[in-house]
Amino acid sequence: QVQLLESGGGLVQAGGSLRLSCACAASRIIASINVMSWYRQAPGKERELVAAITRGGSTNYADSVKGRFTISMDNAKNTMYLEMNSLKPEDTAVYSCKATLFFGRDYWGQGTQVTVSS
């Protein structure tokens, strides 16, 4: 099993920055993770993909966050990060971590709230 725990959310003013963390805990299954992703869901909106990173280090970003957000993985700590800069009120959402194994099984974290004030 894969256990995911997000942290680092909070309240920040527009133009500010936050760093989200997603810690992964598992027994003999972390090596099976192929892709890790950040999703977000704003009030009244559907969940959307924010950024993803593959085991090989390839990254992908939503157009709305390109140039502002950076996804990275610290393999030694089994922790994924999302550096968020130049935050906008429209970035306000619950941000969730997802791990996808090589055979397609997904695991989700509980989510962390990010609120950007104007």
Secondary structure as UniProt FT lines:
FT   STRAND          2..7
FT   STRAND          10..13
FT   TURN            14..15
FT   STRAND          18..26
FT   HELIX           30..32
FT   STRAND          33..41
FT   TURN            43..44
FT   STRAND          48..54
FT   TURN            55..56
FT   STRAND          59..61
FT   TURN            63..68
FT   STRAND          69..74
FT   TURN            75..78
FT   STRAND          79..84
FT   HELIX           89..91
FT   STRAND          93..101
FT   TURN            102..103
FT   STRAND          106..108
FT   STRAND          112..117
//
